[in-house]
């Protein structure tokens, strides 16, 4: 059997198992071990455990469970509720202020936890009912939370960027810096659309369209300065923690793993001091959630390393790279088709699986065409953000459907479409102006 046939069978088998619902780690590992038995010498099978240990024996990987612990400490307490309430009070005067508050809440919560589904669930559980109560359409309310939740894999700290950095051997700190401006600028564009959409819905309410619930948008909700300032004592400690983490990382005072440890310890200390979360049942929930998610991700990473090792040994990745380069596509044509590939895969697979499976194949072509791997990491992440809210298997869509089961799934899908369009145009903007991504890391860390 030639390399092409083996490659098609190998990738096809992995995709088939992934789409069948089998856990990612078992799908990738099962295919890899099967092909090792079929096409590789027995001696390679004997060193599976050694190979896995060697790949996971990486100090940088320690940042993943620690950042997850940081997010879990915040997500499993009332911190997310206080965050939402604070944003609501400060943005109430702005047209569509409640929607903008939810986008801002998603941005800040994403910066603390680095997880899209966690951001979606934490902010959406409170935000969607409140927005609908105040006249927002079900599509707009669910769509903006689903899209806002995707910011969790772009705004640092981001587990996705950590994994990408390890795979392509790039600085995690530089990737985190590169994600700051694009992340918050994308959040700003989301907020602009929310203002436009809410004004449109308010006009419909003035015209008597949209039913009784839509008329709630015509009511003004104002908060005094005293009511706004009341939210600061609980907000400031967590904002200070974010600043501490950023300064320690980007100031060169600590490695990503050390910063993650500081962030995890700080988050635990704050929830104990501010929210009195010191009972064993509360701490146990935080630690159990962290262990569960960390083990899942580390298992995926281990099996993906084995998957790519087999792919490389059988010359599948090398042949695919040679084929892509041999197409003689122009620089921008290559980038366009890579993004189409990522978008299609993002409709079916989670970001971690895409990074681990696809990056070794497309990265040589990306480098050959002169694209900066740091810049491409941000573009790839935004593309996978689109995948999280793109049918049929957009993970955030199902998270929203789970926390708001009364909203028809079709309404959720229509609600996210404007945000998908914004992300697609945003990738085009970053291609035209790569300085949006590269200015901050080059300014602080050099080229």
The 8 nearest C-alpha neighbors of each residue, nearest first, counted from 0:
[[1, 4, 5, 2, 3, 38, 6, 8],
 [2, 0, 4, 3, 5, 6, 313, 315],
 [1, 3, 5, 4, 6, 315, 0, 314],
 [4, 2, 6, 5, 1, 7, 315, 318],
 [3, 5, 7, 6, 1, 2, 8, 0],
 [4, 6, 2, 8, 3, 7, 9, 1],
 [7, 5, 9, 3, 315, 4, 8, 2],
 [8, 6, 4, 10, 9, 5, 11, 3],
 [7, 9, 11, 5, 6, 10, 12, 4],
 [10, 8, 6, 12, 7, 11, 5, 13],
 [11, 9, 13, 7, 12, 8, 6, 14],
 [10, 12, 8, 14, 13, 9, 7, 15],
 [11, 13, 15, 9, 10, 14, 8, 16],
 [14, 12, 10, 16, 15, 11, 27, 17],
 [15, 13, 17, 11, 16, 12, 18, 10],
 [14, 16, 12, 18, 13, 17, 11, 19],
 [15, 17, 19, 13, 18, 14, 26, 21],
 [18, 16, 14, 19, 15, 20, 21, 26],
 [17, 19, 15, 20, 16, 14, 347, 21],
 [20, 18, 16, 17, 21, 15, 14, 22],
 [19, 21, 18, 17, 22, 16, 23, 26],
 [20, 22, 19, 17, 26, 16, 23, 25],
 [23, 21, 25, 24, 26, 20, 17, 16],
 [24, 22, 26, 25, 17, 27, 299, 21],
 [23, 25, 299, 27, 26, 302, 22, 298],
 [26, 24, 28, 29, 22, 23, 27, 21],
 [25, 27, 23, 29, 16, 24, 28, 17],
 [28, 26, 24, 30, 29, 25, 302, 306],
 [29, 27, 302, 31, 25, 30, 26, 24],
 [28, 30, 26, 32, 31, 25, 27, 33],
 [29, 31, 33, 27, 28, 32, 13, 34],
 [30, 32, 306, 28, 34, 29, 33, 27],
 [33, 31, 35, 29, 34, 30, 28, 36],
 [34, 32, 30, 36, 35, 31, 29, 37],
 [35, 33, 37, 36, 31, 32, 38, 30],
 [34, 36, 39, 32, 33, 37, 38, 31],
 [35, 37, 33, 34, 38, 39, 32, 41],
 [38, 36, 34, 35, 39, 33, 40, 32],
 [37, 39, 35, 34, 36, 40, 313, 33],
 [38, 40, 35, 36, 37, 41, 43, 34],
 [41, 39, 42, 43, 38, 44, 35, 36],
 [42, 40, 44, 43, 39, 45, 36, 35],
 [41, 43, 45, 40, 44, 46, 39, 47],
 [44, 42, 45, 41, 46, 40, 39, 47],
 [45, 43, 41, 42, 46, 47, 35, 36],
 [44, 46, 42, 43, 47, 41, 48, 49],
 [45, 47, 49, 44, 43, 48, 50, 42],
 [48, 46, 50, 49, 44, 45, 51, 43],
 [47, 49, 51, 50, 46, 52, 45, 53],
 [48, 50, 46, 52, 47, 51, 53, 45],
 [51, 49, 47, 53, 48, 52, 46, 54],
 [52, 50, 48, 54, 53, 49, 301, 55],
 [53, 51, 49, 55, 54, 50, 56, 48],
 [52, 54, 50, 56, 51, 55, 49, 57],
 [53, 55, 51, 52, 56, 50, 57, 304],
 [56, 54, 52, 57, 53, 51, 301, 60],
 [57, 55, 53, 54, 52, 58, 60, 51],
 [56, 58, 55, 59, 60, 54, 61, 53],
 [57, 59, 60, 61, 56, 256, 62, 55],
 [60, 58, 61, 57, 256, 62, 255, 165],
 [61, 59, 62, 58, 57, 63, 55, 256],
 [60, 62, 59, 63, 58, 256, 64, 65],
 [61, 63, 256, 65, 60, 259, 59, 64],
 [62, 64, 66, 61, 65, 60, 158, 67],
 [65, 63, 67, 293, 66, 62, 68, 61],
 [64, 66, 68, 62, 67, 259, 63, 263],
 [67, 65, 69, 68, 259, 63, 64, 62],
 [66, 68, 64, 70, 65, 69, 289, 71],
 [69, 67, 65, 71, 289, 66, 70, 263],
 [68, 70, 263, 66, 67, 72, 71, 266],
 [112, 71, 69, 67, 73, 68, 72, 111],
 [70, 72, 68, 74, 73, 69, 285, 75],
 [73, 71, 69, 70, 74, 285, 75, 267],
 [72, 74, 70, 71, 76, 75, 78, 69],
 [75, 73, 71, 76, 72, 70, 79, 121],
 [74, 76, 73, 72, 71, 285, 77, 284],
 [77, 75, 78, 74, 73, 72, 79, 270],
 [76, 78, 80, 79, 81, 75, 274, 74],
 [79, 77, 81, 76, 80, 73, 82, 74],
 [78, 80, 82, 77, 81, 74, 83, 121],
 [81, 79, 77, 83, 82, 78, 84, 125],
 [82, 80, 84, 78, 83, 79, 85, 77],
 [81, 83, 79, 85, 80, 84, 78, 104],
 [82, 84, 80, 86, 81, 85, 104, 87],
 [85, 83, 87, 81, 86, 82, 80, 88],
 [84, 86, 82, 88, 230, 87, 83, 81],
 [87, 85, 100, 89, 83, 88, 84, 90],
 [88, 86, 100, 84, 85, 90, 89, 97],
 [87, 89, 85, 91, 86, 227, 90, 222],
 [88, 90, 86, 87, 91, 227, 85, 92],
 [91, 89, 96, 87, 93, 92, 88, 100],
 [90, 92, 96, 88, 93, 87, 89, 97],
 [93, 91, 90, 96, 221, 94, 220, 89],
 [92, 94, 96, 90, 91, 95, 194, 99],
 [95, 93, 96, 194, 92, 198, 197, 91],
 [94, 96, 194, 197, 98, 97, 93, 99],
 [97, 95, 93, 91, 90, 99, 94, 98],
 [96, 98, 100, 99, 95, 87, 91, 101],
 [97, 99, 101, 100, 96, 95, 193, 102],
 [98, 100, 96, 102, 190, 101, 97, 103],
 [101, 99, 86, 97, 87, 103, 98, 102],
 [100, 102, 104, 98, 99, 103, 105, 97],
 [103, 101, 99, 105, 104, 100, 147, 106],
 [104, 102, 106, 100, 101, 105, 99, 107],
 [103, 105, 101, 107, 102, 106, 83, 100],
 [104, 106, 102, 108, 103, 147, 107, 109],
 [107, 105, 103, 109, 104, 108, 102, 110],
 [106, 108, 110, 104, 109, 105, 103, 111],
 [107, 109, 111, 105, 110, 106, 104, 118],
 [110, 108, 151, 113, 106, 112, 111, 107],
 [111, 109, 107, 108, 155, 154, 112, 113],
 [110, 112, 108, 109, 70, 113, 107, 241],
 [70, 111, 113, 109, 114, 110, 108, 69],
 [114, 112, 157, 151, 109, 156, 152, 110],
 [115, 113, 151, 117, 112, 116, 152, 118],
 [114, 116, 151, 148, 149, 118, 117, 152],
 [115, 117, 119, 118, 114, 395, 120, 148],
 [118, 116, 120, 114, 119, 115, 121, 74],
 [119, 117, 148, 115, 121, 116, 120, 109],
 [118, 120, 148, 116, 117, 123, 121, 122],
 [119, 121, 123, 117, 118, 124, 122, 116],
 [120, 122, 118, 124, 119, 123, 117, 79],
 [121, 123, 124, 126, 125, 119, 120, 118],
 [124, 122, 126, 120, 125, 127, 119, 121],
 [123, 125, 122, 121, 120, 126, 402, 127],
 [124, 126, 123, 122, 127, 128, 129, 121],
 [125, 127, 123, 129, 122, 128, 124, 130],
 [126, 128, 130, 123, 129, 140, 125, 131],
 [129, 127, 131, 130, 126, 132, 125, 124],
 [130, 128, 132, 126, 127, 131, 133, 125],
 [131, 129, 133, 127, 135, 132, 128, 126],
 [132, 130, 135, 134, 128, 133, 129, 127],
 [131, 133, 129, 130, 134, 128, 212, 135],
 [134, 132, 215, 130, 131, 216, 135, 129],
 [135, 133, 213, 215, 216, 212, 131, 132],
 [134, 136, 131, 130, 133, 140, 137, 213],
 [137, 135, 139, 138, 140, 134, 131, 213],
 [136, 138, 140, 139, 141, 406, 135, 131],
 [139, 137, 414, 410, 411, 136, 141, 140],
 [138, 140, 142, 414, 136, 141, 137, 143],
 [141, 139, 137, 127, 138, 142, 143, 135],
 [140, 142, 144, 138, 139, 143, 411, 137],
 [143, 141, 414, 415, 139, 145, 144, 140],
 [142, 144, 146, 145, 141, 140, 147, 139],
 [145, 143, 147, 141, 146, 142, 123, 148],
 [146, 144, 142, 148, 143, 395, 147, 119],
 [147, 145, 143, 148, 149, 144, 142, 418],
 [148, 146, 144, 149, 105, 102, 145, 150],
 [147, 149, 119, 115, 118, 145, 150, 146],
 [150, 148, 115, 151, 384, 146, 147, 152],
 [151, 149, 153, 148, 152, 147, 154, 109],
 [150, 152, 109, 115, 113, 114, 149, 153],
 [151, 153, 157, 150, 113, 159, 114, 115],
 [154, 152, 150, 151, 182, 178, 155, 157],
 [153, 155, 182, 110, 178, 179, 151, 150],
 [156, 154, 157, 175, 110, 153, 178, 113],
 [155, 157, 113, 110, 154, 175, 158, 111],
 [158, 156, 113, 155, 152, 159, 160, 153],
 [157, 159, 161, 160, 63, 113, 162, 156],
 [160, 158, 162, 157, 161, 152, 163, 351],
 [159, 161, 163, 157, 162, 158, 164, 174],
 [162, 160, 158, 164, 159, 163, 171, 165],
 [163, 161, 165, 159, 164, 160, 166, 158],
 [162, 164, 160, 166, 165, 161, 167, 159],
 [165, 163, 169, 161, 167, 162, 168, 166],
 [164, 166, 168, 162, 163, 167, 161, 169],
 [165, 167, 163, 164, 168, 162, 355, 358],
 [166, 168, 164, 169, 165, 163, 358, 372],
 [169, 167, 165, 164, 166, 170, 163, 171],
 [168, 170, 164, 167, 171, 165, 373, 174],
 [169, 171, 173, 172, 164, 174, 168, 165],
 [172, 170, 174, 173, 164, 161, 175, 169],
 [173, 171, 175, 170, 174, 176, 248, 249],
 [172, 174, 176, 170, 175, 171, 440, 177],
 [173, 175, 177, 171, 176, 172, 373, 178],
 [176, 174, 172, 178, 155, 173, 177, 171],
 [177, 175, 173, 440, 178, 174, 179, 172],
 [176, 178, 174, 436, 175, 179, 440, 437],
 [177, 179, 175, 176, 181, 182, 154, 153],
 [178, 180, 182, 176, 177, 181, 154, 183],
 [179, 181, 182, 183, 184, 178, 435, 436],
 [182, 180, 184, 178, 183, 179, 185, 436],
 [183, 181, 154, 179, 185, 180, 184, 178],
 [182, 184, 186, 185, 180, 181, 187, 179],
 [185, 183, 187, 181, 186, 182, 180, 188],
 [184, 186, 188, 182, 187, 183, 181, 189],
 [185, 187, 183, 189, 184, 188, 190, 182],
 [188, 186, 184, 190, 185, 189, 183, 191],
 [189, 187, 191, 185, 190, 186, 184, 192],
 [188, 190, 186, 192, 187, 191, 185, 193],
 [189, 191, 187, 193, 99, 188, 192, 186],
 [192, 190, 188, 194, 193, 189, 187, 195],
 [191, 193, 195, 189, 194, 190, 196, 188],
 [192, 194, 190, 196, 191, 195, 197, 98],
 [195, 193, 95, 191, 197, 192, 196, 94],
 [196, 194, 192, 198, 193, 197, 199, 191],
 [195, 197, 199, 193, 198, 194, 192, 200],
 [196, 198, 200, 95, 194, 199, 195, 193],
 [199, 197, 201, 195, 200, 196, 194, 202],
 [198, 200, 196, 202, 197, 201, 195, 203],
 [201, 199, 197, 203, 202, 198, 204, 196],
 [200, 202, 204, 198, 203, 199, 197, 216],
 [203, 201, 205, 199, 204, 200, 198, 206],
 [204, 202, 200, 206, 208, 201, 205, 207],
 [203, 205, 201, 207, 208, 206, 202, 214],
 [206, 204, 202, 207, 203, 201, 208, 214],
 [207, 205, 203, 204, 208, 202, 201, 209],
 [206, 208, 204, 205, 203, 209, 210, 214],
 [209, 207, 203, 204, 206, 210, 205, 213],
 [208, 210, 213, 204, 203, 207, 211, 212],
 [211, 209, 212, 213, 208, 207, 214, 204],
 [212, 210, 214, 213, 209, 215, 134, 204],
 [211, 213, 134, 214, 210, 215, 209, 132],
 [212, 214, 134, 209, 215, 211, 204, 210],
 [215, 213, 216, 204, 212, 211, 217, 134],
 [214, 216, 134, 133, 213, 217, 218, 212],
 [217, 215, 134, 214, 218, 133, 213, 201],
 [218, 216, 215, 214, 219, 201, 204, 205],
 [217, 219, 216, 215, 220, 214, 133, 134],
 [220, 218, 221, 217, 216, 92, 91, 215],
 [219, 221, 91, 218, 222, 92, 88, 96],
 [222, 220, 91, 92, 219, 223, 88, 90],
 [223, 221, 226, 88, 224, 227, 220, 91],
 [222, 224, 226, 225, 227, 221, 88, 228],
 [225, 223, 227, 226, 228, 222, 229, 89],
 [224, 226, 228, 223, 227, 229, 222, 230],
 [227, 225, 223, 229, 224, 228, 222, 230],
 [226, 228, 224, 229, 225, 88, 230, 89],
 [227, 229, 225, 230, 231, 226, 224, 232],
 [228, 230, 226, 227, 231, 225, 232, 224],
 [231, 229, 228, 85, 227, 232, 233, 234],
 [230, 232, 234, 233, 228, 235, 229, 85],
 [233, 231, 234, 235, 230, 229, 236, 228],
 [232, 234, 231, 235, 230, 236, 273, 81],
 [235, 233, 231, 232, 237, 236, 238, 230],
 [234, 236, 238, 237, 231, 232, 233, 239],
 [237, 235, 239, 238, 234, 240, 233, 269],
 [238, 236, 240, 239, 235, 234, 241, 266],
 [237, 239, 235, 241, 240, 236, 242, 234],
 [238, 240, 236, 242, 237, 241, 235, 243],
 [241, 239, 237, 243, 238, 242, 244, 236],
 [242, 240, 238, 244, 243, 239, 245, 237],
 [241, 243, 239, 245, 240, 244, 246, 238],
 [244, 242, 240, 246, 241, 245, 247, 239],
 [243, 245, 241, 247, 242, 246, 258, 262],
 [244, 246, 242, 248, 243, 247, 249, 241],
 [247, 245, 250, 243, 249, 248, 244, 242],
 [248, 246, 252, 244, 250, 245, 253, 249],
 [249, 247, 245, 246, 251, 250, 253, 244],
 [250, 248, 251, 246, 245, 247, 172, 176],
 [249, 251, 246, 247, 252, 248, 245, 253],
 [252, 250, 249, 248, 253, 247, 254, 246],
 [251, 253, 247, 250, 248, 254, 249, 246],
 [254, 252, 251, 248, 257, 247, 258, 255],
 [253, 255, 257, 256, 258, 248, 252, 251],
 [256, 254, 258, 257, 259, 62, 248, 172],
 [255, 257, 62, 259, 254, 258, 61, 59],
 [258, 256, 260, 254, 259, 255, 253, 261],
 [259, 257, 261, 255, 260, 256, 244, 253],
 [258, 260, 262, 256, 65, 257, 66, 62],
 [259, 261, 257, 263, 258, 262, 65, 264],
 [260, 262, 258, 264, 259, 263, 265, 257],
 [263, 261, 259, 265, 260, 264, 266, 69],
 [264, 262, 69, 260, 266, 265, 261, 68],
 [263, 265, 267, 261, 262, 266, 260, 268],
 [264, 266, 262, 268, 263, 267, 261, 269],
 [267, 265, 269, 263, 268, 264, 69, 262],
 [266, 268, 264, 270, 269, 265, 72, 263],
 [269, 267, 265, 271, 266, 270, 264, 272],
 [268, 270, 272, 266, 271, 267, 273, 265],
 [271, 269, 274, 273, 267, 272, 268, 276],
 [270, 272, 276, 275, 268, 277, 269, 274],
 [273, 271, 269, 275, 270, 274, 268, 276],
 [272, 274, 270, 269, 275, 271, 233, 276],
 [275, 273, 270, 276, 271, 272, 77, 76],
 [276, 274, 271, 272, 277, 273, 270, 278],
 [277, 275, 271, 274, 270, 278, 281, 282],
 [276, 278, 271, 275, 279, 282, 281, 270],
 [279, 277, 281, 280, 276, 282, 275, 283],
 [278, 280, 282, 281, 283, 277, 284, 276],
 [279, 281, 283, 278, 282, 284, 277, 285],
 [282, 280, 284, 283, 279, 278, 276, 285],
 [283, 281, 279, 285, 284, 280, 286, 278],
 [282, 284, 280, 286, 281, 285, 279, 287],
 [285, 283, 287, 281, 282, 286, 288, 280],
 [284, 286, 282, 288, 283, 287, 71, 72],
 [285, 287, 289, 283, 288, 284, 290, 282],
 [288, 286, 290, 284, 289, 285, 283, 291],
 [289, 287, 291, 285, 286, 290, 284, 292],
 [288, 290, 286, 68, 287, 292, 291, 293],
 [291, 289, 287, 293, 288, 292, 294, 286],
 [290, 292, 288, 294, 289, 293, 287, 295],
 [291, 293, 295, 289, 294, 290, 288, 296],
 [294, 292, 64, 290, 296, 295, 291, 289],
 [295, 293, 297, 291, 296, 292, 290, 298],
 [294, 296, 292, 298, 293, 297, 299, 291],
 [297, 295, 299, 293, 298, 294, 300, 292],
 [298, 296, 300, 294, 299, 295, 293, 301],
 [299, 297, 301, 295, 296, 300, 24, 294],
 [298, 300, 24, 296, 302, 297, 301, 303],
 [299, 301, 297, 303, 298, 302, 304, 296],
 [302, 300, 298, 304, 303, 299, 51, 297],
 [303, 301, 28, 305, 299, 304, 24, 300],
 [302, 304, 306, 300, 305, 301, 355, 299],
 [303, 305, 301, 307, 302, 306, 308, 300],
 [306, 304, 308, 302, 303, 307, 309, 301],
 [305, 307, 303, 31, 304, 309, 308, 27],
 [306, 308, 310, 304, 309, 305, 311, 303],
 [309, 307, 305, 311, 310, 306, 304, 312],
 [310, 308, 312, 306, 311, 307, 313, 31],
 [309, 311, 307, 315, 313, 308, 312, 316],
 [310, 312, 314, 308, 309, 313, 316, 315],
 [313, 311, 309, 314, 310, 308, 315, 39],
 [312, 314, 310, 311, 315, 309, 2, 38],
 [315, 313, 311, 317, 312, 316, 318, 310],
 [314, 316, 310, 318, 6, 313, 317, 311],
 [315, 317, 319, 360, 318, 311, 314, 310],
 [318, 316, 320, 314, 319, 315, 321, 311],
 [317, 319, 321, 315, 320, 316, 314, 322],
 [320, 318, 322, 316, 321, 317, 315, 323],
 [319, 321, 317, 323, 322, 318, 360, 316],
 [322, 320, 318, 324, 319, 323, 325, 317],
 [323, 321, 325, 319, 320, 324, 318, 326],
 [324, 322, 320, 325, 326, 321, 319, 364],
 [323, 325, 321, 326, 322, 327, 320, 364],
 [326, 324, 322, 327, 323, 321, 328, 320],
 [325, 327, 324, 323, 328, 322, 321, 333],
 [328, 326, 325, 324, 329, 323, 333, 330],
 [329, 327, 326, 333, 332, 330, 324, 331],
 [328, 330, 332, 331, 333, 327, 368, 334],
 [329, 331, 333, 368, 332, 334, 328, 369],
 [332, 330, 334, 333, 329, 335, 328, 336],
 [333, 331, 335, 329, 334, 330, 328, 336],
 [332, 334, 331, 336, 330, 335, 328, 329],
 [333, 335, 331, 337, 332, 336, 338, 330],
 [334, 336, 332, 338, 333, 337, 331, 339],
 [337, 335, 339, 338, 333, 334, 340, 332],
 [338, 336, 340, 334, 339, 335, 333, 341],
 [339, 337, 341, 335, 336, 340, 342, 334],
 [338, 340, 336, 342, 337, 341, 343, 335],
 [339, 341, 337, 343, 338, 342, 336, 344],
 [342, 340, 338, 344, 339, 343, 345, 337],
 [341, 343, 345, 339, 340, 344, 386, 338],
 [344, 342, 340, 346, 345, 341, 339, 347],
 [345, 343, 341, 346, 347, 342, 348, 340],
 [346, 344, 386, 342, 348, 347, 343, 383],
 [345, 347, 386, 344, 343, 389, 392, 393],
 [348, 346, 392, 345, 344, 391, 18, 349],
 [347, 349, 345, 344, 346, 352, 350, 353],
 [348, 350, 352, 351, 345, 353, 347, 387],
 [351, 349, 353, 352, 383, 354, 348, 345],
 [352, 350, 354, 353, 349, 355, 159, 162],
 [351, 353, 355, 350, 354, 349, 356, 348],
 [354, 352, 350, 356, 351, 355, 357, 349],
 [355, 353, 351, 358, 352, 357, 356, 350],
 [354, 356, 352, 353, 303, 357, 358, 351],
 [357, 355, 353, 354, 352, 358, 307, 303],
 [356, 358, 360, 353, 354, 359, 355, 361],
 [357, 359, 354, 361, 360, 362, 356, 355],
 [360, 358, 362, 357, 361, 316, 356, 363],
 [361, 359, 316, 358, 357, 320, 362, 319],
 [362, 360, 358, 364, 363, 359, 365, 357],
 [361, 363, 365, 364, 358, 359, 360, 366],
 [364, 362, 366, 365, 361, 367, 320, 360],
 [363, 365, 367, 362, 366, 361, 368, 324],
 [364, 366, 362, 368, 363, 367, 370, 361],
 [365, 367, 369, 363, 364, 368, 370, 362],
 [368, 366, 364, 369, 365, 363, 370, 324],
 [369, 367, 365, 366, 330, 370, 364, 329],
 [368, 370, 366, 367, 371, 365, 330, 364],
 [371, 369, 366, 365, 368, 372, 375, 374],
 [370, 372, 374, 373, 375, 369, 366, 365],
 [373, 371, 375, 374, 376, 370, 366, 365],
 [374, 372, 376, 375, 371, 174, 377, 177],
 [375, 373, 371, 376, 372, 377, 436, 378],
 [374, 376, 378, 372, 377, 373, 379, 371],
 [375, 377, 379, 373, 374, 378, 372, 380],
 [376, 378, 380, 375, 379, 374, 381, 178],
 [379, 377, 375, 381, 380, 376, 382, 426],
 [380, 378, 382, 376, 377, 381, 375, 383],
 [379, 381, 377, 383, 382, 378, 376, 384],
 [382, 380, 384, 378, 383, 379, 377, 385],
 [383, 381, 379, 385, 384, 380, 342, 378],
 [382, 384, 386, 380, 385, 381, 345, 350],
 [385, 383, 381, 387, 149, 386, 382, 380],
 [384, 386, 383, 382, 387, 388, 419, 389],
 [385, 387, 345, 383, 346, 389, 384, 388],
 [388, 386, 393, 384, 394, 385, 395, 389],
 [389, 387, 393, 386, 385, 395, 396, 390],
 [388, 390, 393, 386, 346, 387, 385, 391],
 [391, 389, 392, 393, 346, 388, 412, 396],
 [390, 392, 393, 346, 389, 347, 388, 396],
 [391, 393, 347, 390, 346, 394, 389, 348],
 [394, 392, 387, 388, 389, 390, 396, 395],
 [395, 393, 387, 396, 397, 392, 398, 388],
 [396, 394, 398, 397, 145, 387, 393, 388],
 [397, 395, 399, 394, 393, 398, 388, 400],
 [396, 398, 400, 399, 395, 394, 401, 393],
 [397, 399, 395, 401, 400, 396, 402, 394],
 [400, 398, 396, 402, 401, 397, 403, 395],
 [399, 401, 397, 404, 403, 398, 402, 396],
 [400, 402, 398, 399, 404, 403, 397, 396],
 [401, 403, 399, 400, 124, 404, 398, 120],
 [404, 402, 400, 405, 401, 399, 406, 127],
 [405, 403, 400, 406, 401, 402, 407, 399],
 [404, 406, 403, 407, 400, 402, 408, 401],
 [407, 405, 404, 403, 408, 137, 410, 400],
 [406, 408, 410, 409, 405, 411, 404, 400],
 [409, 407, 411, 410, 406, 412, 400, 396],
 [408, 410, 412, 407, 411, 413, 406, 414],
 [411, 409, 138, 413, 407, 408, 412, 414],
 [410, 412, 414, 408, 138, 409, 413, 141],
 [413, 411, 409, 414, 410, 415, 408, 416],
 [414, 412, 410, 416, 411, 415, 409, 138],
 [413, 415, 138, 142, 411, 139, 412, 416],
 [414, 416, 142, 418, 412, 413, 417, 419],
 [415, 417, 419, 413, 418, 414, 420, 412],
 [418, 416, 420, 419, 415, 421, 414, 413],
 [417, 419, 421, 420, 415, 416, 422, 146],
 [418, 420, 416, 422, 421, 417, 385, 423],
 [421, 419, 417, 423, 418, 422, 424, 416],
 [422, 420, 418, 424, 419, 423, 425, 417],
 [423, 421, 425, 419, 420, 424, 418, 426],
 [422, 424, 420, 426, 425, 421, 419, 427],
 [425, 423, 427, 421, 426, 422, 420, 428],
 [424, 426, 422, 428, 427, 423, 421, 429],
 [427, 425, 429, 423, 428, 424, 378, 430],
 [426, 428, 424, 430, 425, 429, 431, 423],
 [427, 429, 425, 431, 426, 430, 432, 424],
 [430, 428, 432, 433, 426, 431, 427, 425],
 [429, 431, 427, 428, 432, 433, 426, 378],
 [432, 430, 428, 429, 433, 427, 426, 434],
 [431, 433, 429, 434, 430, 428, 435, 436],
 [434, 432, 429, 435, 436, 430, 431, 437],
 [435, 433, 437, 438, 436, 432, 429, 439],
 [436, 434, 433, 437, 438, 432, 181, 429],
 [437, 435, 177, 434, 433, 438, 374, 181],
 [436, 438, 434, 440, 439, 435, 177, 441],
 [439, 437, 434, 441, 440, 442, 436, 435],
 [438, 440, 442, 441, 437, 443, 176, 177],
 [441, 439, 443, 176, 444, 442, 173, 437],
 [442, 440, 445, 446, 444, 438, 439, 443],
 [441, 443, 439, 440, 445, 438, 444, 446],
 [442, 444, 440, 441, 445, 439, 249, 250],
 [445, 443, 441, 440, 442, 446, 173, 249],
 [444, 446, 441, 442, 443, 440, 439, 173],
 [445, 441, 444, 440, 442, 437, 443, 438]]
